[in-house]
Amino acid sequence: MSKHPAATTPSARRRLPREQRTRQLLDVAWALISEEGTDQLTLARLAEAAGVTKPVAYDHFGTRNGLLAALYEDYDARQTVVFDAAVDAARATLPEKARVVATSYVECVLTQGQEISAVVAALGGSPELQAVRRRYQQAFIEKCQRILAPFAGPGGVTAAGMWAVLGAADTLSQAAADADISKAQACDELLQTLLAVVKRSA
């Protein structure tokens, strides 16, 4: 059973500030998922691979589901930074903003597609996952409504329309991650869905 290189680094053995230790543990957890899958990911295994005691891992995440939820949050936070930067840099036209939203979403999933899919599958219908996903789904919908508002009618893009977009985004991105369709096909189909939703609200 392989170990993440972080287990042998000085930072793994010395006392770190809590934020740095959390970052280290998350990085090691992602590496373990990539190398061994989620079935083997326990707080004890994480502590072993990170070169810390088990109480340290439990103190940071509480339970295995707590660790998995933290990984989901970590993924979403990092991809949000990439997404926001791309959208901010896009020209202020509907085709360009919609294209960047679609492309950025698909690329975010593909960046860590198999790992994040494994995390979601491992959490299943747990309350931890439901709470985290709901929070980020709402944030994404509200963000897209703000981005697309200048191109919609007085009422803006409806929440129902954005839920449809989000469902399409998740399904198309996963299909691309599974190689059922190409990245280009996923991006183009999501773009067309976004444009159709905005046009219906005009």
Salt bridges, closest charged atoms under 4 A:
ASP27 OD1 - ARG23 NH2 2.87
GLU36 OE2 - ARG45 NH2 2.70
GLU48 OE2 - LYS3 NZ 3.89
GLU48 OE1 - ARG45 NH1 3.09
ASP59 OD2 - ARG18 NH1 2.56
GLU73 OE2 - ARG135 NH2 2.57
ASP74 OD1 - ARG23 NH1 2.64
ASP74 OD2 - ARG78 NE 3.17
ASP84 OD1 - LYS143 NZ 2.76
GLU96 OE1 - ARG91 NH2 3.79
GLU96 OE2 - ARG99 NH2 2.71
GLU107 OE2 - LYS183 NZ 2.80
